[in-house]
C-alpha cells in the first residue's frame, strides 16, 4: 500500500505512540486490567481437540483486540481491529477505519515497530490467559504485502536451485519472513534451513 505522506522514522513502540510518561503508565494499566478481567485457563486446554483449540485461539484474538483497541484510544490513533484464526495461530490486524488511516509509523522501518507491538500484545494475552501466545499481528496490510513479496523471492530461489543444483542463501529475514520462505520451499519439494544469528539470520534453500 503506497503512502504519500512522510512520517517520522521510529524503531520502537514508545516512539510510534505519541504521548508522555502518563500515557506509558496508561499502557501498563491496560496490561493490568486485561490480566484482572480475564481468568487464566486452569491446566491448559490446548490439547483437548480441534474445537477447543479453535475456541482458545478465538479467545486469544478477543483479548488482543481489547488490548489494542484500548491502546489506540490512549494514543488517540485511528484504526479498526480484525480478528481471525490462521492455521494454529490467532491472527489480529489493525486496519484503516472510516474515521481515518492507521498511522504507518506503527509498522516502522523494516517492520520493527510492528514486531515490538506484536510482542507487547502477546504479553497482554499471556497475562490474561496464562498461556504463551503465538498470535500474529498485522498493521495496515504490511505482513500480507510482505508475504506476497516473499513468496516471489522464494519461488525465484527455488527455480535457481533446481536449475543449478547448488544451495542458495537469501538475505537476512525476520522469523515471520523465514517461516513464509520455508513453507514455500517445502511445498515445492525442496528443503531449507536457517543459518546465522540475529539480525543476520537467513534462509538457505537446499537442492533435492
Buried (B, 14 or more C-beta within 10 A) or exposed (E): EEEEEEEEEBEEBBBBBEBEEEBBEBBEEBBEBBBEEBEEBEEEBEEEEEEEBEBBBBBBBBBBBBBBBBBBEBBEBBBBBEBEBEEEBBBBBBBBBEEEBBBBBBBBEEBBBBBBBBEBBBBBBBBBBBBEBEBBBBBBBBBEEBBEEBBEBBBEBBEEBBEEEEEBEBEBBBEBBBBBBBBBBEEBEBEBEBEEEEEEBBBBBBEE
